[in-house]
Amino acid sequence: MKILRATHLGMCFGVRDAIALALSRSKQQPVTVLGDLVHNETVLRSLRQQGVKLSTRLPA
């Protein structure tokens, strides 16, 4: 059996668009995303560094 490993893993269009929207809106005003847009800590860290706040619960 031959196992092929992908050299690049992409995202579905919806996730890609949601990340782009969060980033563009965060440049205009503070943005908080409820839940993870993607289950990839590298991407989530990048979002945080660019000003997107991530939360697992609604603000009080």
Backbone as XML, in Angstrom:
<?xml version="1.0"?>
<chain id="A" units="angstrom">
  <residue number="1" name="MET">
    <atom name="N" x="0.846" y="-1.158" z="0.000"/>
    <atom name="CA" x="0.000" y="0.000" z="0.000"/>
    <atom name="C" x="0.901" y="1.233" z="0.000"/>
  </residue>
  <residue number="2" name="LYS">
    <atom name="N" x="0.588" y="2.176" z="-0.880"/>
    <atom name="CA" x="1.334" y="3.426" z="-0.947"/>
    <atom name="C" x="0.482" y="4.529" z="-0.314"/>
  </residue>
  <residue number="3" name="ILE">
    <atom name="N" x="1.072" y="5.274" z="0.597"/>
    <atom name="CA" x="0.362" y="6.368" z="1.256"/>
    <atom name="C" x="0.904" y="7.686" z="0.717"/>
  </residue>
  <residue number="4" name="LEU">
    <atom name="N" x="0.000" y="8.511" z="0.233"/>
    <atom name="CA" x="0.375" y="9.831" z="-0.264"/>
    <atom name="C" x="-0.033" y="10.875" z="0.760"/>
  </residue>
  <residue number="5" name="ARG">
    <atom name="N" x="0.863" y="11.748" z="1.047"/>
    <atom name="CA" x="0.579" y="12.804" z="2.011"/>
    <atom name="C" x="0.500" y="14.133" z="1.262"/>
  </residue>
  <residue number="6" name="ALA">
    <atom name="N" x="-0.553" y="14.874" z="1.517"/>
    <atom name="CA" x="-0.748" y="16.149" z="0.841"/>
    <atom name="C" x="0.338" y="17.136" z="1.255"/>
  </residue>
  <residue number="7" name="THR">
    <atom name="N" x="0.807" y="17.906" z="0.301"/>
    <atom name="CA" x="1.800" y="18.929" z="0.616"/>
    <atom name="C" x="1.128" y="20.224" z="1.040"/>
  </residue>
  <residue number="8" name="HIS">
    <atom name="N" x="-0.125" y="20.393" z="0.683"/>
    <atom name="CA" x="-0.869" y="21.599" z="1.053"/>
    <atom name="C" x="-2.300" y="21.212" z="1.386"/>
  </residue>
  <residue number="9" name="LEU">
    <atom name="N" x="-2.765" y="21.691" z="2.513"/>
    <atom name="CA" x="-4.148" y="21.457" z="2.907"/>
    <atom name="C" x="-4.878" y="22.785" z="2.823"/>
  </residue>
  <residue number="10" name="GLY">
    <atom name="N" x="-5.979" y="22.807" z="2.145"/>
    <atom name="CA" x="-6.723" y="24.045" z="1.990"/>
    <atom name="C" x="-7.929" y="24.098" z="2.906"/>
  </residue>
  <residue number="11" name="MET">
    <atom name="N" x="-8.734" y="25.122" z="2.693"/>
    <atom name="CA" x="-9.957" y="25.310" z="3.458"/>
    <atom name="C" x="-11.122" y="25.364" z="2.492"/>
  </residue>
  <residue number="12" name="CYS">
    <atom name="N" x="-12.301" y="25.054" z="2.982"/>
    <atom name="CA" x="-13.476" y="25.188" z="2.147"/>
    <atom name="C" x="-13.731" y="26.676" z="1.904"/>
  </residue>
  <residue number="13" name="PHE">
    <atom name="N" x="-14.515" y="26.983" z="0.881"/>
    <atom name="CA" x="-14.776" y="28.371" z="0.512"/>
    <atom name="C" x="-15.421" y="29.150" z="1.652"/>
  </residue>
  <residue number="14" name="GLY">
    <atom name="N" x="-16.330" y="28.519" z="2.378"/>
    <atom name="CA" x="-17.021" y="29.204" z="3.463"/>
    <atom name="C" x="-16.089" y="29.630" z="4.576"/>
  </residue>
  <residue number="15" name="VAL">
    <atom name="N" x="-15.167" y="28.761" z="4.949"/>
    <atom name="CA" x="-14.199" y="29.085" z="5.999"/>
    <atom name="C" x="-13.260" y="30.178" z="5.511"/>
  </residue>
  <residue number="16" name="ARG">
    <atom name="N" x="-12.779" y="30.039" z="4.296"/>
    <atom name="CA" x="-11.882" y="31.050" z="3.738"/>
    <atom name="C" x="-12.556" y="32.416" z="3.699"/>
  </residue>
  <residue number="17" name="ASP">
    <atom name="N" x="-13.817" y="32.448" z="3.265"/>
    <atom name="CA" x="-14.560" y="33.711" z="3.190"/>
    <atom name="C" x="-14.827" y="34.290" z="4.571"/>
  </residue>
  <residue number="18" name="ALA">
    <atom name="N" x="-15.132" y="33.446" z="5.553"/>
    <atom name="CA" x="-15.386" y="33.914" z="6.914"/>
    <atom name="C" x="-14.123" y="34.517" z="7.525"/>
  </residue>
  <residue number="19" name="ILE">
    <atom name="N" x="-12.981" y="33.921" z="7.282"/>
    <atom name="CA" x="-11.719" y="34.456" z="7.784"/>
    <atom name="C" x="-11.424" y="35.800" z="7.124"/>
  </residue>
  <residue number="20" name="ALA">
    <atom name="N" x="-11.608" y="35.884" z="5.813"/>
    <atom name="CA" x="-11.379" y="37.139" z="5.095"/>
    <atom name="C" x="-12.307" y="38.238" z="5.608"/>
  </residue>
  <residue number="21" name="LEU">
    <atom name="N" x="-13.561" y="37.914" z="5.859"/>
    <atom name="CA" x="-14.525" y="38.887" z="6.364"/>
    <atom name="C" x="-14.131" y="39.370" z="7.757"/>
  </residue>
  <residue number="22" name="ALA">
    <atom name="N" x="-13.755" y="38.450" z="8.630"/>
    <atom name="CA" x="-13.343" y="38.830" z="9.980"/>
    <atom name="C" x="-12.132" y="39.754" z="9.938"/>
  </residue>
  <residue number="23" name="LEU">
    <atom name="N" x="-11.182" y="39.446" z="9.080"/>
    <atom name="CA" x="-9.984" y="40.279" z="8.984"/>
    <atom name="C" x="-10.305" y="41.660" z="8.418"/>
  </residue>
  <residue number="24" name="SER">
    <atom name="N" x="-11.130" y="41.721" z="7.398"/>
    <atom name="CA" x="-11.445" y="43.025" z="6.800"/>
    <atom name="C" x="-12.258" y="43.883" z="7.758"/>
  </residue>
  <residue number="25" name="ARG">
    <atom name="N" x="-13.200" y="43.291" z="8.470"/>
    <atom name="CA" x="-14.014" y="44.047" z="9.435"/>
    <atom name="C" x="-13.191" y="44.490" z="10.640"/>
  </residue>
  <residue number="26" name="SER">
    <atom name="N" x="-12.201" y="43.676" z="11.036"/>
    <atom name="CA" x="-11.397" y="44.028" z="12.214"/>
    <atom name="C" x="-10.531" y="45.254" z="11.955"/>
  </residue>
  <residue number="27" name="LYS">
    <atom name="N" x="-10.295" y="45.573" z="10.688"/>
    <atom name="CA" x="-9.547" y="46.777" z="10.350"/>
    <atom name="C" x="-10.415" y="48.027" z="10.498"/>
  </residue>
  <residue number="28" name="GLN">
    <atom name="N" x="-11.751" y="47.857" z="10.469"/>
    <atom name="CA" x="-12.684" y="48.978" z="10.559"/>
    <atom name="C" x="-13.177" y="49.200" z="11.985"/>
  </residue>
  <residue number="29" name="GLN">
    <atom name="N" x="-13.362" y="48.109" z="12.725"/>
    <atom name="CA" x="-13.897" y="48.194" z="14.076"/>
    <atom name="C" x="-13.568" y="46.903" z="14.813"/>
  </residue>
  <residue number="30" name="PRO">
    <atom name="N" x="-13.648" y="46.912" z="16.143"/>
    <atom name="CA" x="-13.361" y="45.675" z="16.888"/>
    <atom name="C" x="-14.335" y="44.551" z="16.488"/>
  </residue>
  <residue number="31" name="VAL">
    <atom name="N" x="-13.800" y="43.362" z="16.339"/>
    <atom name="CA" x="-14.604" y="42.198" z="15.943"/>
    <atom name="C" x="-14.346" y="41.064" z="16.925"/>
  </residue>
  <residue number="32" name="THR">
    <atom name="N" x="-15.424" y="40.453" z="17.383"/>
    <atom name="CA" x="-15.326" y="39.251" z="18.209"/>
    <atom name="C" x="-16.065" y="38.132" z="17.497"/>
  </residue>
  <residue number="33" name="VAL">
    <atom name="N" x="-15.405" y="37.011" z="17.329"/>
    <atom name="CA" x="-15.988" y="35.839" z="16.678"/>
    <atom name="C" x="-16.387" y="34.852" z="17.767"/>
  </residue>
  <residue number="34" name="LEU">
    <atom name="N" x="-17.610" y="34.405" z="17.726"/>
    <atom name="CA" x="-18.105" y="33.427" z="18.693"/>
    <atom name="C" x="-17.810" y="32.025" z="18.165"/>
  </residue>
  <residue number="35" name="GLY">
    <atom name="N" x="-16.912" y="31.332" z="18.814"/>
    <atom name="CA" x="-16.522" y="29.994" z="18.378"/>
    <atom name="C" x="-15.355" y="30.065" z="17.405"/>
  </residue>
  <residue number="36" name="ASP">
    <atom name="N" x="-14.849" y="28.920" z="17.025"/>
    <atom name="CA" x="-13.708" y="28.855" z="16.114"/>
    <atom name="C" x="-14.179" y="28.887" z="14.664"/>
  </residue>
  <residue number="37" name="LEU">
    <atom name="N" x="-13.516" y="29.706" z="13.873"/>
    <atom name="CA" x="-13.791" y="29.690" z="12.439"/>
    <atom name="C" x="-13.167" y="28.457" z="11.798"/>
  </residue>
  <residue number="38" name="VAL">
    <atom name="N" x="-12.088" y="28.001" z="12.387"/>
    <atom name="CA" x="-11.354" y="26.852" z="11.863"/>
    <atom name="C" x="-10.651" y="26.174" z="13.042"/>
  </residue>
  <residue number="39" name="HIS">
    <atom name="N" x="-10.451" y="24.892" z="12.948"/>
    <atom name="CA" x="-9.768" y="24.146" z="14.014"/>
    <atom name="C" x="-8.288" y="24.026" z="13.665"/>
  </residue>
  <residue number="40" name="ASN">
    <atom name="N" x="-7.638" y="25.177" z="13.579"/>
    <atom name="CA" x="-6.220" y="25.239" z="13.239"/>
    <atom name="C" x="-5.620" y="26.342" z="14.088"/>
  </residue>
  <residue number="41" name="GLU">
    <atom name="N" x="-4.828" y="25.961" z="15.072"/>
    <atom name="CA" x="-4.299" y="26.937" z="16.031"/>
    <atom name="C" x="-3.409" y="27.982" z="15.361"/>
  </residue>
  <residue number="42" name="THR">
    <atom name="N" x="-2.710" y="27.613" z="14.312"/>
    <atom name="CA" x="-1.859" y="28.576" z="13.606"/>
    <atom name="C" x="-2.703" y="29.682" z="12.993"/>
  </residue>
  <residue number="43" name="VAL">
    <atom name="N" x="-3.812" y="29.318" z="12.376"/>
    <atom name="CA" x="-4.712" y="30.306" z="11.772"/>
    <atom name="C" x="-5.367" y="31.146" z="12.862"/>
  </residue>
  <residue number="44" name="LEU">
    <atom name="N" x="-5.813" y="30.518" z="13.941"/>
    <atom name="CA" x="-6.438" y="31.252" z="15.037"/>
    <atom name="C" x="-5.462" y="32.238" z="15.671"/>
  </residue>
  <residue number="45" name="ARG">
    <atom name="N" x="-4.219" y="31.830" z="15.837"/>
    <atom name="CA" x="-3.199" y="32.717" z="16.392"/>
    <atom name="C" x="-2.991" y="33.922" z="15.474"/>
  </residue>
  <residue number="46" name="SER">
    <atom name="N" x="-2.962" y="33.675" z="14.182"/>
    <atom name="CA" x="-2.814" y="34.755" z="13.211"/>
    <atom name="C" x="-3.983" y="35.737" z="13.286"/>
  </residue>
  <residue number="47" name="LEU">
    <atom name="N" x="-5.198" y="35.208" z="13.431"/>
    <atom name="CA" x="-6.371" y="36.072" z="13.565"/>
    <atom name="C" x="-6.249" y="36.948" z="14.810"/>
  </residue>
  <residue number="48" name="ARG">
    <atom name="N" x="-5.848" y="36.344" z="15.924"/>
    <atom name="CA" x="-5.689" y="37.108" z="17.165"/>
    <atom name="C" x="-4.640" y="38.210" z="16.996"/>
  </residue>
  <residue number="49" name="GLN">
    <atom name="N" x="-3.531" y="37.878" z="16.348"/>
    <atom name="CA" x="-2.454" y="38.851" z="16.154"/>
    <atom name="C" x="-2.902" y="40.017" z="15.278"/>
  </residue>
  <residue number="50" name="GLN">
    <atom name="N" x="-3.904" y="39.778" z="14.444"/>
    <atom name="CA" x="-4.390" y="40.823" z="13.553"/>
    <atom name="C" x="-5.615" y="41.538" z="14.120"/>
  </residue>
  <residue number="51" name="GLY">
    <atom name="N" x="-5.899" y="41.309" z="15.402"/>
    <atom name="CA" x="-6.936" y="42.070" z="16.081"/>
    <atom name="C" x="-8.299" y="41.428" z="16.189"/>
  </residue>
  <residue number="52" name="VAL">
    <atom name="N" x="-8.459" y="40.219" z="15.700"/>
    <atom name="CA" x="-9.746" y="39.537" z="15.815"/>
    <atom name="C" x="-9.798" y="38.850" z="17.173"/>
  </residue>
  <residue number="53" name="LYS">
    <atom name="N" x="-10.831" y="39.143" z="17.951"/>
    <atom name="CA" x="-11.004" y="38.490" z="19.245"/>
    <atom name="C" x="-11.835" y="37.234" z="19.055"/>
  </residue>
  <residue number="54" name="LEU">
    <atom name="N" x="-11.432" y="36.150" z="19.714"/>
    <atom name="CA" x="-12.156" y="34.887" z="19.633"/>
    <atom name="C" x="-12.736" y="34.583" z="20.995"/>
  </residue>
  <residue number="55" name="SER">
    <atom name="N" x="-13.994" y="34.170" z="21.022"/>
    <atom name="CA" x="-14.657" y="33.885" z="22.290"/>
    <atom name="C" x="-15.456" y="32.594" z="22.156"/>
  </residue>
  <residue number="56" name="THR">
    <atom name="N" x="-15.591" y="31.889" z="23.273"/>
    <atom name="CA" x="-16.402" y="30.673" z="23.283"/>
    <atom name="C" x="-17.747" y="30.911" z="23.929"/>
  </residue>
  <residue number="57" name="ARG">
    <atom name="N" x="-17.980" y="32.156" z="24.391"/>
    <atom name="CA" x="-19.271" y="32.455" z="25.000"/>
    <atom name="C" x="-19.695" y="33.883" z="24.660"/>
  </residue>
  <residue number="58" name="LEU">
    <atom name="N" x="-20.968" y="34.128" z="24.776"/>
    <atom name="CA" x="-21.519" y="35.452" z="24.503"/>
    <atom name="C" x="-21.093" y="36.420" z="25.595"/>
  </residue>
  <residue number="59" name="PRO">
    <atom name="N" x="-20.815" y="37.677" z="25.223"/>
    <atom name="CA" x="-20.482" y="38.665" z="26.249"/>
    <atom name="C" x="-21.652" y="38.912" z="27.198"/>
  </residue>
  <residue number="60" name="ALA">
    <atom name="N" x="-21.367" y="39.211" z="28.444"/>
    <atom name="CA" x="-22.412" y="39.454" z="29.448"/>
    <atom name="C" x="-23.079" y="40.795" z="29.236"/>
  </residue>
</chain>
